């Protein structure tokens, strides 16, 4: 791998500082020259993890572009918060901490550049790249940038990422690399860092980071290592060479503060790098603030960190006083502002959103066979009962299995939203169906990832459900694997008590109509299921009960790669080594995403989009969701997992055996 230009610059700057005998930040307090505008605070507003969300939550079904009473969010309200802050404060910066795209059909508007254009329209000073920008792939992100609106000077909102590394051998990322450089270079829109001079005369340096622990298979071959010495060199460059008064890191990486104690990748970063005034965070979808002391020997520094939930329902606000001592916690006042119905919406932004709806309907939805009447908010089906996330994931997996013709389907909420969320009227719309499977860009250049159909052995499916759903998914819901065509009875009692792992007791293969099921694995019956819980000896029958029976599985690219990640993790059963198999049973040990193209589901030569499969399935339900997706269970509760015998995941730690 070759370093990007930013990495080479770090090495040059670090060497120059060393030769000059320049002191680094440790122990100096790091306030820089704050004579300009001394005593005035710098207001920093931040958003994160918007995921192409333009509307309020819940939106008004009768007129989605019009704000609803009692709702949260909505970019028209965010615009008002920004304009009010600029009117009330002299020095204001507005940043986004990544994942501003990839979540609703709005991503397809304005030639796929709407999410960048709205940042520019709202006056953002910078945005960092998140994993969901990279879920478009390097070429897809480059396409978004190239299609974005530019001002008379050829500028748009600056995108920041100081730790992106491009491949020296794989041309897949070349179009994005061509857009990366230093601010001021012609044709460059992605930078390691930028400097802004505020009305008071204060200078602020901003740099972007992608977390090294962020899972993003579509980003290949780009990589994002986080090296503390490299980050420190950026801070030192901004402080010493650029002479800034404050340094802001706009970062997409893990952060939370349970009980007021900061944790996650960004808390660790703050402990190892001195001189960052504020980290505006994204990725964890947390609503949290913290002050973290640097633990580097000789450093006298505290870094403020804030993250503002997701979906533009909140805005982070920091009041920075960089002239104060580096260890003084009053250098930063942190707050999370609610974007609610007490904030009036900006009429211009509301009108723009209405135009985006029309744009999606005329320029994107027309690429597909018409759903309902062709409108983005057309109703596909109505839910007359409580319909929650888990049953929504069941429905999505059913849709994938039905449309692909696979025997099994697997989804995970960490890879795909996997829930066609109903609107305020209980209706599931085209908009909701898209949001359930919104991620990625297809090989056809259209937004929305493809369905994939691979083959796994029955034992491999049992292993991934045991490792994911029964163990890792209990601690992290993102790793909870939801099946269609498979039903399991499991027990997580020991896991919850800390005395052992969770495990599958029984696994059934279920027919497409859910009318019949075949017990293939039973850990509780060694006599009838003598082969490690399997009914038949491995490879001897190739029928139900043979762990080597091969089953076709429908999923998405992100889930497919995510399942490989789960299978490689430490857990009960060890390494499952989950490679997708061809129809002949041969494992495909892929090293590049393109090697999985052979598993894409097509129809008439066209790629079948996962979201469209969900929409088709829902529209074929006769206008009303069937009772099997009802959240009201036989014992009257509304929990997970519980219910009638056909429920796909039944945990004996919660309910007695059916």
Secondary structure as the mmCIF struct_conf table of DSSP 4:
data_model
#
loop_
_struct_conf.conf_type_id
_struct_conf.id
_struct_conf.beg_label_comp_id
_struct_conf.beg_label_asym_id
_struct_conf.beg_label_seq_id
_struct_conf.end_label_comp_id
_struct_conf.end_label_asym_id
_struct_conf.end_label_seq_id
STRN STRN1 UNK A 2 UNK A 2
HELX_RH_AL_P HELX_RH_AL_P1 UNK A 5 UNK A 19
TURN_TY1_P TURN_TY1_P1 UNK A 20 UNK A 21
BEND BEND1 UNK A 25 UNK A 25
TURN_TY1_P TURN_TY1_P2 UNK A 26 UNK A 28
TURN_TY1_P TURN_TY1_P3 UNK A 36 UNK A 39
HELX_LH_PP_P HELX_LH_PP_P1 UNK A 40 UNK A 41
STRN STRN2 UNK A 42 UNK A 47
TURN_TY1_P TURN_TY1_P4 UNK A 51 UNK A 52
BEND BEND2 UNK A 55 UNK A 55
STRN STRN3 UNK A 56 UNK A 57
BEND BEND3 UNK A 58 UNK A 58
TURN_TY1_P TURN_TY1_P5 UNK A 61 UNK A 62
TURN_TY1_P TURN_TY1_P6 UNK A 64 UNK A 65
BEND BEND4 UNK A 66 UNK A 66
TURN_TY1_P TURN_TY1_P7 UNK A 69 UNK A 70
STRN STRN4 UNK A 72 UNK A 73
HELX_RH_AL_P HELX_RH_AL_P2 UNK A 75 UNK A 88
BEND BEND5 UNK A 90 UNK A 90
STRN STRN5 UNK A 91 UNK A 96
BEND BEND6 UNK A 98 UNK A 98
BEND BEND7 UNK A 101 UNK A 104
HELX_RH_3T_P HELX_RH_3T_P1 UNK A 105 UNK A 108
HELX_RH_AL_P HELX_RH_AL_P3 UNK A 109 UNK A 112
TURN_TY1_P TURN_TY1_P8 UNK A 113 UNK A 113
HELX_RH_AL_P HELX_RH_AL_P4 UNK A 114 UNK A 121
TURN_TY1_P TURN_TY1_P9 UNK A 122 UNK A 123
BEND BEND8 UNK A 125 UNK A 125
STRN STRN6 UNK A 126 UNK A 128
HELX_RH_AL_P HELX_RH_AL_P5 UNK A 131 UNK A 134
TURN_TY1_P TURN_TY1_P10 UNK A 135 UNK A 136
HELX_RH_AL_P HELX_RH_AL_P6 UNK A 137 UNK A 147
BEND BEND9 UNK A 148 UNK A 148
TURN_TY1_P TURN_TY1_P11 UNK A 152 UNK A 153
BEND BEND10 UNK A 154 UNK A 154
HELX_LH_PP_P HELX_LH_PP_P2 UNK A 157 UNK A 158
STRN STRN7 UNK A 159 UNK A 160
TURN_TY1_P TURN_TY1_P12 UNK A 162 UNK A 163
STRN STRN8 UNK A 165 UNK A 166
BEND BEND11 UNK A 168 UNK A 169
HELX_RH_3T_P HELX_RH_3T_P2 UNK A 171 UNK A 173
HELX_RH_AL_P HELX_RH_AL_P7 UNK A 174 UNK A 177
TURN_TY1_P TURN_TY1_P13 UNK A 178 UNK A 179
STRN STRN9 UNK A 180 UNK A 181
TURN_TY1_P TURN_TY1_P14 UNK A 183 UNK A 184
BEND BEND12 UNK A 185 UNK A 185
TURN_TY1_P TURN_TY1_P15 UNK A 186 UNK A 187
STRN STRN10 UNK A 190 UNK A 191
BEND BEND13 UNK A 192 UNK A 192
STRN STRN11 UNK A 193 UNK A 197
TURN_TY1_P TURN_TY1_P16 UNK A 199 UNK A 200
BEND BEND14 UNK A 201 UNK A 201
STRN STRN12 UNK A 203 UNK A 210
TURN_TY1_P TURN_TY1_P17 UNK A 212 UNK A 213
HELX_RH_3T_P HELX_RH_3T_P3 UNK A 217 UNK A 219
TURN_TY1_P TURN_TY1_P18 UNK A 220 UNK A 221
STRN STRN13 UNK A 223 UNK A 223
HELX_RH_AL_P HELX_RH_AL_P8 UNK A 228 UNK A 236
HELX_RH_PI_P HELX_RH_PI_P1 UNK A 237 UNK A 241
BEND BEND15 UNK A 242 UNK A 242
BEND BEND16 UNK A 245 UNK A 245
STRN STRN14 UNK A 246 UNK A 253
STRN STRN15 UNK A 256 UNK A 256
HELX_RH_3T_P HELX_RH_3T_P4 UNK A 258 UNK A 260
STRN STRN16 UNK A 263 UNK A 263
BEND BEND17 UNK A 264 UNK A 264
HELX_RH_AL_P HELX_RH_AL_P9 UNK A 265 UNK A 272
STRN STRN17 UNK A 278 UNK A 283
BEND BEND18 UNK A 284 UNK A 284
STRN STRN18 UNK A 287 UNK A 293
BEND BEND19 UNK A 296 UNK A 296
TURN_TY1_P TURN_TY1_P19 UNK A 297 UNK A 298
STRN STRN19 UNK A 302 UNK A 308
BEND BEND20 UNK A 310 UNK A 310
TURN_TY1_P TURN_TY1_P20 UNK A 311 UNK A 312
BEND BEND21 UNK A 313 UNK A 313
STRN STRN20 UNK A 314 UNK A 320
TURN_TY1_P TURN_TY1_P21 UNK A 322 UNK A 323
BEND BEND22 UNK A 324 UNK A 324
TURN_TY1_P TURN_TY1_P22 UNK A 326 UNK A 327
HELX_RH_3T_P HELX_RH_3T_P5 UNK A 329 UNK A 331
STRN STRN21 UNK A 332 UNK A 338
STRN STRN22 UNK A 340 UNK A 340
TURN_TY1_P TURN_TY1_P23 UNK A 341 UNK A 342
BEND BEND23 UNK A 343 UNK A 343
HELX_LH_PP_P HELX_LH_PP_P3 UNK A 344 UNK A 346
HELX_RH_AL_P HELX_RH_AL_P10 UNK A 347 UNK A 363
TURN_TY1_P TURN_TY1_P24 UNK A 364 UNK A 364
HELX_RH_3T_P HELX_RH_3T_P6 UNK A 365 UNK A 367
BEND BEND24 UNK A 368 UNK A 368
HELX_LH_PP_P HELX_LH_PP_P4 UNK A 369 UNK A 371
TURN_TY1_P TURN_TY1_P25 UNK A 372 UNK A 373
BEND BEND25 UNK A 374 UNK A 374
TURN_TY1_P TURN_TY1_P26 UNK A 376 UNK A 377
STRN STRN23 UNK A 379 UNK A 382
BEND BEND26 UNK A 385 UNK A 385
HELX_RH_AL_P HELX_RH_AL_P11 UNK A 389 UNK A 404
TURN_TY1_P TURN_TY1_P27 UNK A 405 UNK A 405
BEND BEND27 UNK A 407 UNK A 407
STRN STRN24 UNK A 408 UNK A 412
TURN_TY1_P TURN_TY1_P28 UNK A 413 UNK A 415
TURN_TY1_P TURN_TY1_P29 UNK A 424 UNK A 425
BEND BEND28 UNK A 426 UNK A 426
STRN STRN25 UNK A 427 UNK A 429
HELX_RH_AL_P HELX_RH_AL_P12 UNK A 430 UNK A 436
TURN_TY1_P TURN_TY1_P30 UNK A 437 UNK A 437
BEND BEND29 UNK A 440 UNK A 440
STRN STRN26 UNK A 441 UNK A 441
TURN_TY1_P TURN_TY1_P31 UNK A 443 UNK A 444
BEND BEND30 UNK A 445 UNK A 445
STRN STRN27 UNK A 447 UNK A 448
HELX_LH_PP_P HELX_LH_PP_P5 UNK A 449 UNK A 449
STRN STRN28 UNK A 450 UNK A 450
STRN STRN29 UNK A 451 UNK A 457
HELX_RH_AL_P HELX_RH_AL_P13 UNK A 458 UNK A 467
HELX_RH_PI_P HELX_RH_PI_P2 UNK A 468 UNK A 472
HELX_RH_AL_P HELX_RH_AL_P14 UNK A 473 UNK A 475
HELX_RH_3T_P HELX_RH_3T_P7 UNK A 477 UNK A 479
STRN STRN30 UNK A 481 UNK A 484
BEND BEND31 UNK A 485 UNK A 485
STRN STRN31 UNK A 486 UNK A 491
HELX_RH_AL_P HELX_RH_AL_P15 UNK A 493 UNK A 497
TURN_TY1_P TURN_TY1_P32 UNK A 498 UNK A 498
BEND BEND32 UNK A 499 UNK A 500
STRN STRN32 UNK A 503 UNK A 510
TURN_TY1_P TURN_TY1_P33 UNK A 512 UNK A 513
BEND BEND33 UNK A 514 UNK A 515
STRN STRN33 UNK A 517 UNK A 522
TURN_TY1_P TURN_TY1_P34 UNK A 523 UNK A 524
TURN_TY1_P TURN_TY1_P35 UNK A 526 UNK A 528
BEND BEND34 UNK A 529 UNK A 529
TURN_TY1_P TURN_TY1_P36 UNK A 530 UNK A 530
STRN STRN34 UNK A 531 UNK A 531
TURN_TY1_P TURN_TY1_P37 UNK A 532 UNK A 533
STRN STRN35 UNK A 534 UNK A 534
BEND BEND35 UNK A 535 UNK A 535
STRN STRN36 UNK A 536 UNK A 536
TURN_TY1_P TURN_TY1_P38 UNK A 538 UNK A 540
BEND BEND36 UNK A 541 UNK A 541
BEND BEND37 UNK A 543 UNK A 543
TURN_TY1_P TURN_TY1_P39 UNK A 544 UNK A 545
STRN STRN37 UNK A 546 UNK A 546
TURN_TY1_P TURN_TY1_P40 UNK A 547 UNK A 548
STRN STRN38 UNK A 550 UNK A 556
HELX_RH_AL_P HELX_RH_AL_P16 UNK A 557 UNK A 567
TURN_TY1_P TURN_TY1_P41 UNK A 568 UNK A 568
BEND BEND38 UNK A 569 UNK A 570
TURN_TY1_P TURN_TY1_P42 UNK A 572 UNK A 573
STRN STRN39 UNK A 581 UNK A 581
TURN_TY1_P TURN_TY1_P43 UNK A 583 UNK A 584
STRN STRN40 UNK A 587 UNK A 587
BEND BEND39 UNK A 591 UNK A 592
HELX_RH_3T_P HELX_RH_3T_P8 UNK A 593 UNK A 599
STRN STRN41 UNK A 600 UNK A 600
STRN STRN42 UNK A 602 UNK A 603
TURN_TY1_P TURN_TY1_P44 UNK A 604 UNK A 605
STRN STRN43 UNK A 606 UNK A 607
HELX_LH_PP_P HELX_LH_PP_P6 UNK A 608 UNK A 608
STRN STRN44 UNK A 609 UNK A 609
HELX_RH_AL_P HELX_RH_AL_P17 UNK A 610 UNK A 619
TURN_TY1_P TURN_TY1_P45 UNK A 620 UNK A 623
STRN STRN45 UNK A 624 UNK A 624
HELX_RH_3T_P HELX_RH_3T_P9 UNK A 627 UNK A 629
BEND BEND40 UNK A 631 UNK A 631
TURN_TY1_P TURN_TY1_P46 UNK A 634 UNK A 635
BEND BEND41 UNK A 636 UNK A 636
BEND BEND42 UNK A 640 UNK A 641
BEND BEND43 UNK A 643 UNK A 644
TURN_TY1_P TURN_TY1_P47 UNK A 645 UNK A 646
BEND BEND44 UNK A 648 UNK A 648
STRN STRN46 UNK A 649 UNK A 651
TURN_TY1_P TURN_TY1_P48 UNK A 652 UNK A 654
BEND BEND45 UNK A 655 UNK A 655
#
